Amino acid sequence: MTLTKKIKMLSIVAVSMMFANNIQAQDAAPAKNYDQGFKLGFGVNAGYATQDPYKLALGADARLQYDLTKRYSLTLTTGFSNLFVSEADGSDLGFIPAKAGFKAFVWNDEFYVMGEAGAAFAVTNGYNQTSLLLAPSIGYASKYIDVSLRYEHYSDFPKMNSNGTVGKGLGQVGVRLAYGFDL
């Protein structure tokens, strides 16, 4: 077989595969129309602060979710969280988070990744700061239950540096367990 014949044969096979792929794709069931809508969820959070003097983090939240499609949603979340200090002489840090986010289901319409950004308003023990809050997460959601693992970073809240000085910026790794329903 000459080189020209080999090239012609490969071209015919490639074009045939493209048409076969299109024909196969057209045999698939037509997409169902997805009803957009709101969901509301109430969750409890527990976590571990990644910088001193804080250790344990506990909180509760409410999340409003608007489903753009079956796979993509917009979220608004608020609630109350408290970072507990590790020493008896320190002050806990309680704050109200206000976050907007985007949730994308990536596997079986149950497992998702989400990114949130917003502000954390300190409300306890003389703290009167507001901090930028960034929170990526991964999770699992069924019709009513939502379980997620996330990291939250607060850029303006105080932390203890390794040399004993006070700095800014701390984070927490947390788990959220929530119950949600359609509105």
Salt bridges, closest charged atoms under 4 A:
ASP52 OD1 - LYS55 NZ 2.75
ASP61 OD1 - ARG176 NH2 2.92
ASP67 OD2 - LYS39 NZ 3.58
ASP109 OD2 - LYS70 NZ 3.53
ASP109 OD1 - ARG71 NH2 3.59
GLU116 OE2 - ARG63 NH2 3.55
GLU116 OE1 - LYS99 NZ 3.28
ASP146 OD2 - LYS103 NZ 3.33
ASP146 OD2 - ARG176 NH1 3.82
GLU152 OE2 - LYS99 NZ 2.82
GLU152 OE2 - ARG150 NE 2.79
